[in-house]
Amino acid sequence: MGDRFDVIRDPEGVVPMEQADDVDAAGRLGGLIAGLVAWTLMAVLAGRRGHVRRRQGKTESLLLSL
């Protein structure tokens, strides 16, 4: 994060394809794992919240009460 990069276009095909494999796969994998953990945590917390609300007898929708 915070790195600057230049977008290079090569419509004539001058740049050799050997440079196309220079991709930061570790950074993309880290982002994928972080996103997966975040979505899993949100789903678990939302399920727990619904479970607690049902146990307390609050069956109305939260959207309708806003």
Gaussian input, Z-matrix of N, CA and C with variables (Angstrom, degrees):
# hf/3-21g

backbone

0 1
 N
 C     1     B1
 C     2     B2     1     A1
 N     3     B3     2     A2     1     D1
 C     4     B4     3     A3     2     D2
 C     5     B5     4     A4     3     D3
 N     6     B6     5     A5     4     D4
 C     7     B7     6     A6     5     D5
 C     8     B8     7     A7     6     D6
 N     9     B9     8     A8     7     D7
 C    10    B10     9     A9     8     D8
 C    11    B11    10    A10     9     D9
 N    12    B12    11    A11    10    D10
 C    13    B13    12    A12    11    D11
 C    14    B14    13    A13    12    D12
 N    15    B15    14    A14    13    D13
 C    16    B16    15    A15    14    D14
 C    17    B17    16    A16    15    D15
 N    18    B18    17    A17    16    D16
 C    19    B19    18    A18    17    D17
 C    20    B20    19    A19    18    D18
 N    21    B21    20    A20    19    D19
 C    22    B22    21    A21    20    D20
 C    23    B23    22    A22    21    D21
 N    24    B24    23    A23    22    D22
 C    25    B25    24    A24    23    D23
 C    26    B26    25    A25    24    D24
 N    27    B27    26    A26    25    D25
 C    28    B28    27    A27    26    D26
 C    29    B29    28    A28    27    D27
 N    30    B30    29    A29    28    D28
 C    31    B31    30    A30    29    D29
 C    32    B32    31    A31    30    D30
 N    33    B33    32    A32    31    D31
 C    34    B34    33    A33    32    D32
 C    35    B35    34    A34    33    D33
 N    36    B36    35    A35    34    D34
 C    37    B37    36    A36    35    D35
 C    38    B38    37    A37    36    D36
 N    39    B39    38    A38    37    D37
 C    40    B40    39    A39    38    D38
 C    41    B41    40    A40    39    D39
 N    42    B42    41    A41    40    D40
 C    43    B43    42    A42    41    D41
 C    44    B44    43    A43    42    D42
 N    45    B45    44    A44    43    D43
 C    46    B46    45    A45    44    D44
 C    47    B47    46    A46    45    D45
 N    48    B48    47    A47    46    D46
 C    49    B49    48    A48    47    D47
 C    50    B50    49    A49    48    D48
 N    51    B51    50    A50    49    D49
 C    52    B52    51    A51    50    D50
 C    53    B53    52    A52    51    D51
 N    54    B54    53    A53    52    D52
 C    55    B55    54    A54    53    D53
 C    56    B56    55    A55    54    D54
 N    57    B57    56    A56    55    D55
 C    58    B58    57    A57    56    D56
 C    59    B59    58    A58    57    D57
 N    60    B60    59    A59    58    D58
 C    61    B61    60    A60    59    D59
 C    62    B62    61    A61    60    D60
 N    63    B63    62    A62    61    D61
 C    64    B64    63    A63    62    D62
 C    65    B65    64    A64    63    D63
 N    66    B66    65    A65    64    D64
 C    67    B67    66    A66    65    D65
 C    68    B68    67    A67    66    D66
 N    69    B69    68    A68    67    D67
 C    70    B70    69    A69    68    D68
 C    71    B71    70    A70    69    D69
 N    72    B72    71    A71    70    D70
 C    73    B73    72    A72    71    D71
 C    74    B74    73    A73    72    D72
 N    75    B75    74    A74    73    D73
 C    76    B76    75    A75    74    D74
 C    77    B77    76    A76    75    D75
 N    78    B78    77    A77    76    D76
 C    79    B79    78    A78    77    D77
 C    80    B80    79    A79    78    D78
 N    81    B81    80    A80    79    D79
 C    82    B82    81    A81    80    D80
 C    83    B83    82    A82    81    D81
 N    84    B84    83    A83    82    D82
 C    85    B85    84    A84    83    D83
 C    86    B86    85    A85    84    D84
 N    87    B87    86    A86    85    D85
 C    88    B88    87    A87    86    D86
 C    89    B89    88    A88    87    D87
 N    90    B90    89    A89    88    D88
 C    91    B91    90    A90    89    D89
 C    92    B92    91    A91    90    D90
 N    93    B93    92    A92    91    D91
 C    94    B94    93    A93    92    D92
 C    95    B95    94    A94    93    D93
 N    96    B96    95    A95    94    D94
 C    97    B97    96    A96    95    D95
 C    98    B98    97    A97    96    D96
 N    99    B99    98    A98    97    D97
 C   100   B100    99    A99    98    D98
 C   101   B101   100   A100    99    D99
 N   102   B102   101   A101   100   D100
 C   103   B103   102   A102   101   D101
 C   104   B104   103   A103   102   D102
 N   105   B105   104   A104   103   D103
 C   106   B106   105   A105   104   D104
 C   107   B107   106   A106   105   D105
 N   108   B108   107   A107   106   D106
 C   109   B109   108   A108   107   D107
 C   110   B110   109   A109   108   D108
 N   111   B111   110   A110   109   D109
 C   112   B112   111   A111   110   D110
 C   113   B113   112   A112   111   D111
 N   114   B114   113   A113   112   D112
 C   115   B115   114   A114   113   D113
 C   116   B116   115   A115   114   D114
 N   117   B117   116   A116   115   D115
 C   118   B118   117   A117   116   D116
 C   119   B119   118   A118   117   D117
 N   120   B120   119   A119   118   D118
 C   121   B121   120   A120   119   D119
 C   122   B122   121   A121   120   D120
 N   123   B123   122   A122   121   D121
 C   124   B124   123   A123   122   D122
 C   125   B125   124   A124   123   D123
 N   126   B126   125   A125   124   D124
 C   127   B127   126   A126   125   D125
 C   128   B128   127   A127   126   D126
 N   129   B129   128   A128   127   D127
 C   130   B130   129   A129   128   D128
 C   131   B131   130   A130   129   D129
 N   132   B132   131   A131   130   D130
 C   133   B133   132   A132   131   D131
 C   134   B134   133   A133   132   D132
 N   135   B135   134   A134   133   D133
 C   136   B136   135   A135   134   D134
 C   137   B137   136   A136   135   D135
 N   138   B138   137   A137   136   D136
 C   139   B139   138   A138   137   D137
 C   140   B140   139   A139   138   D138
 N   141   B141   140   A140   139   D139
 C   142   B142   141   A141   140   D140
 C   143   B143   142   A142   141   D141
 N   144   B144   143   A143   142   D142
 C   145   B145   144   A144   143   D143
 C   146   B146   145   A145   144   D144
 N   147   B147   146   A146   145   D145
 C   148   B148   147   A147   146   D146
 C   149   B149   148   A148   147   D147
 N   150   B150   149   A149   148   D148
 C   151   B151   150   A150   149   D149
 C   152   B152   151   A151   150   D150
 N   153   B153   152   A152   151   D151
 C   154   B154   153   A153   152   D152
 C   155   B155   154   A154   153   D153
 N   156   B156   155   A155   154   D154
 C   157   B157   156   A156   155   D155
 C   158   B158   157   A157   156   D156
 N   159   B159   158   A158   157   D157
 C   160   B160   159   A159   158   D158
 C   161   B161   160   A160   159   D159
 N   162   B162   161   A161   160   D160
 C   163   B163   162   A162   161   D161
 C   164   B164   163   A163   162   D162
 N   165   B165   164   A164   163   D163
 C   166   B166   165   A165   164   D164
 C   167   B167   166   A166   165   D165
 N   168   B168   167   A167   166   D166
 C   169   B169   168   A168   167   D167
 C   170   B170   169   A169   168   D168
 N   171   B171   170   A170   169   D169
 C   172   B172   171   A171   170   D170
 C   173   B173   172   A172   171   D171
 N   174   B174   173   A173   172   D172
 C   175   B175   174   A174   173   D173
 C   176   B176   175   A175   174   D174
 N   177   B177   176   A176   175   D175
 C   178   B178   177   A177   176   D176
 C   179   B179   178   A178   177   D177
 N   180   B180   179   A179   178   D178
 C   181   B181   180   A180   179   D179
 C   182   B182   181   A181   180   D180
 N   183   B183   182   A182   181   D181
 C   184   B184   183   A183   182   D182
 C   185   B185   184   A184   183   D183
 N   186   B186   185   A185   184   D184
 C   187   B187   186   A186   185   D185
 C   188   B188   187   A187   186   D186
 N   189   B189   188   A188   187   D187
 C   190   B190   189   A189   188   D188
 C   191   B191   190   A190   189   D189
 N   192   B192   191   A191   190   D190
 C   193   B193   192   A192   191   D191
 C   194   B194   193   A193   192   D192
 N   195   B195   194   A194   193   D193
 C   196   B196   195   A195   194   D194
 C   197   B197   196   A196   195   D195

   B1=1.4286
   B2=1.5171
   B3=1.2993
   B4=1.4428
   B5=1.5158
   B6=1.3227
   B7=1.4564
   B8=1.5223
   B9=1.2987
   B10=1.4570
   B11=1.5156
   B12=1.3009
   B13=1.4530
   B14=1.5223
   B15=1.3030
   B16=1.4547
   B17=1.5180
   B18=1.3104
   B19=1.4565
   B20=1.5202
   B21=1.3104
   B22=1.4617
   B23=1.5198
   B24=1.2991
   B25=1.4641
   B26=1.5207
   B27=1.3032
   B28=1.4599
   B29=1.5278
   B30=1.3337
   B31=1.4657
   B32=1.5290
   B33=1.3346
   B34=1.4669
   B35=1.5171
   B36=1.3115
   B37=1.4644
   B38=1.5144
   B39=1.3231
   B40=1.4533
   B41=1.5284
   B42=1.3244
   B43=1.4651
   B44=1.5271
   B45=1.3382
   B46=1.4660
   B47=1.5301
   B48=1.3156
   B49=1.4593
   B50=1.5220
   B51=1.3233
   B52=1.4640
   B53=1.5233
   B54=1.3185
   B55=1.4598
   B56=1.5291
   B57=1.3037
   B58=1.4586
   B59=1.5213
   B60=1.3257
   B61=1.4655
   B62=1.5248
   B63=1.3262
   B64=1.4662
   B65=1.5285
   B66=1.3210
   B67=1.4608
   B68=1.5159
   B69=1.3224
   B70=1.4611
   B71=1.5276
   B72=1.3223
   B73=1.4618
   B74=1.5203
   B75=1.3166
   B76=1.4667
   B77=1.5248
   B78=1.3049
   B79=1.4584
   B80=1.5141
   B81=1.3086
   B82=1.4624
   B83=1.5174
   B84=1.3204
   B85=1.4605
   B86=1.5243
   B87=1.3217
   B88=1.4657
   B89=1.5204
   B90=1.3183
   B91=1.4633
   B92=1.5142
   B93=1.3209
   B94=1.4623
   B95=1.5213
   B96=1.3149
   B97=1.4652
   B98=1.5267
   B99=1.3226
   B100=1.4681
   B101=1.5263
   B102=1.3125
   B103=1.4639
   B104=1.5147
   B105=1.3152
   B106=1.4618
   B107=1.5239
   B108=1.3169
   B109=1.4694
   B110=1.5270
   B111=1.3259
   B112=1.4682
   B113=1.5264
   B114=1.3359
   B115=1.4649
   B116=1.5200
   B117=1.3172
   B118=1.4612
   B119=1.5219
   B120=1.3172
   B121=1.4597
   B122=1.5296
   B123=1.3249
   B124=1.4656
   B125=1.5247
   B126=1.3276
   B127=1.4620
   B128=1.5211
   B129=1.3242
   B130=1.4665
   B131=1.5235
   B132=1.3259
   B133=1.4643
   B134=1.5273
   B135=1.3148
   B136=1.4650
   B137=1.5254
   B138=1.3144
   B139=1.4611
   B140=1.5097
   B141=1.3019
   B142=1.4746
   B143=1.5201
   B144=1.3260
   B145=1.4652
   B146=1.5266
   B147=1.3073
   B148=1.4619
   B149=1.5166
   B150=1.3081
   B151=1.4662
   B152=1.5255
   B153=1.3227
   B154=1.4699
   B155=1.5264
   B156=1.3295
   B157=1.4667
   B158=1.5173
   B159=1.3188
   B160=1.4645
   B161=1.5182
   B162=1.3282
   B163=1.4669
   B164=1.5153
   B165=1.3304
   B166=1.4650
   B167=1.5251
   B168=1.3294
   B169=1.4595
   B170=1.5131
   B171=1.3086
   B172=1.4675
   B173=1.5216
   B174=1.3243
   B175=1.4597
   B176=1.5220
   B177=1.3553
   B178=1.4598
   B179=1.5291
   B180=1.2919
   B181=1.4583
   B182=1.5200
   B183=1.3134
   B184=1.4612
   B185=1.5233
   B186=1.3114
   B187=1.4603
   B188=1.5210
   B189=1.3354
   B190=1.4568
   B191=1.5210
   B192=1.3157
   B193=1.4591
   B194=1.5234
   B195=1.3103
   B196=1.4734
   B197=1.4811
   A1=108.67
   A2=114.77
   A3=119.26
   A4=113.87
   A5=118.04
   A6=120.48
   A7=109.27
   A8=115.04
   A9=120.50
   A10=108.54
   A11=115.88
   A12=119.61
   A13=108.46
   A14=114.70
   A15=121.58
   A16=108.95
   A17=115.26
   A18=120.50
   A19=107.27
   A20=115.65
   A21=121.16
   A22=108.16
   A23=115.41
   A24=120.08
   A25=108.27
   A26=114.68
   A27=119.84
   A28=109.04
   A29=117.79
   A30=118.89
   A31=113.42
   A32=117.68
   A33=119.53
   A34=112.57
   A35=118.47
   A36=121.16
   A37=113.24
   A38=118.09
   A39=122.35
   A40=111.53
   A41=118.17
   A42=121.88
   A43=108.89
   A44=117.77
   A45=119.62
   A46=111.90
   A47=116.59
   A48=122.24
   A49=113.19
   A50=119.21
   A51=120.57
   A52=111.09
   A53=117.81
   A54=121.57
   A55=112.35
   A56=117.92
   A57=121.03
   A58=112.48
   A59=118.69
   A60=120.17
   A61=112.66
   A62=118.81
   A63=122.10
   A64=109.42
   A65=116.40
   A66=122.49
   A67=108.03
   A68=116.96
   A69=121.87
   A70=108.72
   A71=116.43
   A72=120.89
   A73=111.93
   A74=118.43
   A75=120.58
   A76=110.55
   A77=117.44
   A78=120.96
   A79=112.09
   A80=116.99
   A81=120.55
   A82=110.75
   A83=117.36
   A84=120.64
   A85=110.21
   A86=116.74
   A87=120.32
   A88=111.81
   A89=116.82
   A90=120.92
   A91=112.25
   A92=115.92
   A93=120.38
   A94=111.06
   A95=116.49
   A96=120.70
   A97=110.39
   A98=117.43
   A99=120.55
   A100=111.02
   A101=117.32
   A102=120.68
   A103=112.16
   A104=116.49
   A105=120.69
   A106=110.98
   A107=116.79
   A108=120.78
   A109=110.16
   A110=117.29
   A111=120.81
   A112=111.43
   A113=117.43
   A114=120.21
   A115=111.49
   A116=117.30
   A117=120.31
   A118=110.62
   A119=117.05
   A120=120.98
   A121=111.05
   A122=117.45
   A123=119.85
   A124=111.51
   A125=117.70
   A126=120.62
   A127=111.18
   A128=117.37
   A129=120.96
   A130=110.37
   A131=117.57
   A132=120.49
   A133=111.84
   A134=117.69
   A135=120.34
   A136=110.60
   A137=117.37
   A138=120.45
   A139=111.77
   A140=116.63
   A141=120.84
   A142=110.67
   A143=116.05
   A144=119.53
   A145=110.70
   A146=117.75
   A147=121.03
   A148=111.77
   A149=116.65
   A150=121.26
   A151=110.46
   A152=116.85
   A153=120.90
   A154=110.28
   A155=117.84
   A156=120.35
   A157=111.27
   A158=118.35
   A159=120.49
   A160=111.48
   A161=117.75
   A162=120.86
   A163=111.58
   A164=116.98
   A165=120.71
   A166=112.11
   A167=116.99
   A168=120.93
   A169=114.30
   A170=117.65
   A171=121.17
   A172=107.96
   A173=115.90
   A174=119.21
   A175=112.58
   A176=117.88
   A177=119.46
   A178=109.66
   A179=115.20
   A180=120.40
   A181=110.08
   A182=116.20
   A183=119.83
   A184=111.17
   A185=117.55
   A186=120.43
   A187=111.21
   A188=116.98
   A189=120.01
   A190=112.04
   A191=117.59
   A192=120.11
   A193=112.77
   A194=118.23
   A195=120.01
   A196=111.90
   D1=145.40
   D2=179.93
   D3=85.65
   D4=-6.06
   D5=178.55
   D6=-78.67
   D7=147.99
   D8=175.98
   D9=-101.62
   D10=144.78
   D11=176.34
   D12=-142.80
   D13=155.18
   D14=179.91
   D15=-106.63
   D16=136.50
   D17=175.76
   D18=-88.01
   D19=122.04
   D20=-177.94
   D21=-113.10
   D22=129.48
   D23=176.89
   D24=-108.79
   D25=141.89
   D26=-177.74
   D27=-135.59
   D28=72.01
   D29=-177.38
   D30=-68.26
   D31=-23.45
   D32=-179.92
   D33=-86.54
   D34=-10.60
   D35=179.44
   D36=76.78
   D37=36.64
   D38=-177.09
   D39=-79.74
   D40=-35.36
   D41=-177.68
   D42=-76.15
   D43=129.79
   D44=-179.19
   D45=-67.62
   D46=151.44
   D47=-177.05
   D48=-71.83
   D49=-11.60
   D50=179.07
   D51=-62.00
   D52=-28.42
   D53=-178.49
   D54=-80.75
   D55=-7.37
   D56=-177.31
   D57=-72.57
   D58=-16.97
   D59=-178.44
   D60=-90.56
   D61=5.33
   D62=177.81
   D63=-83.63
   D64=77.66
   D65=-178.43
   D66=-120.81
   D67=139.88
   D68=178.58
   D69=-80.55
   D70=81.35
   D71=-177.97
   D72=-69.42
   D73=-30.54
   D74=-179.55
   D75=-66.02
   D76=-40.32
   D77=178.30
   D78=-65.75
   D79=-38.80
   D80=179.16
   D81=-70.73
   D82=-36.46
   D83=178.04
   D84=-67.43
   D85=-39.89
   D86=177.58
   D87=-61.79
   D88=-40.98
   D89=177.49
   D90=-65.49
   D91=-38.63
   D92=177.99
   D93=-64.18
   D94=-44.40
   D95=-179.85
   D96=-65.90
   D97=-42.43
   D98=179.16
   D99=-62.95
   D100=-41.42
   D101=177.94
   D102=-65.13
   D103=-40.73
   D104=178.64
   D105=-63.53
   D106=-43.36
   D107=178.93
   D108=-64.56
   D109=-42.77
   D110=-178.65
   D111=-63.64
   D112=-45.88
   D113=-179.99
   D114=-66.27
   D115=-38.35
   D116=178.04
   D117=-64.29
   D118=-43.91
   D119=179.13
   D120=-63.39
   D121=-42.16
   D122=178.59
   D123=-63.62
   D124=-39.98
   D125=179.29
   D126=-65.38
   D127=-41.66
   D128=179.00
   D129=-65.19
   D130=-44.11
   D131=179.59
   D132=-65.68
   D133=-38.76
   D134=178.14
   D135=-66.41
   D136=-40.26
   D137=176.87
   D138=-64.09
   D139=-41.21
   D140=178.26
   D141=-64.49
   D142=-41.23
   D143=179.03
   D144=-62.70
   D145=-43.03
   D146=177.58
   D147=-64.29
   D148=-39.55
   D149=178.69
   D150=-62.84
   D151=-45.40
   D152=-179.52
   D153=-65.51
   D154=-41.21
   D155=179.29
   D156=-64.05
   D157=-39.37
   D158=178.14
   D159=-66.72
   D160=-38.18
   D161=178.57
   D162=-66.47
   D163=-29.71
   D164=178.30
   D165=-83.60
   D166=-3.94
   D167=178.66
   D168=85.31
   D169=11.67
   D170=178.97
   D171=-90.90
   D172=97.47
   D173=-175.88
   D174=-101.96
   D175=-6.94
   D176=179.47
   D177=-69.73
   D178=154.86
   D179=177.80
   D180=-74.16
   D181=141.59
   D182=175.92
   D183=-67.59
   D184=-29.66
   D185=-178.98
   D186=-68.06
   D187=-34.94
   D188=-179.29
   D189=-75.73
   D190=-21.38
   D191=-177.90
   D192=-87.92
   D193=-5.55
   D194=-179.11
   D195=-78.11

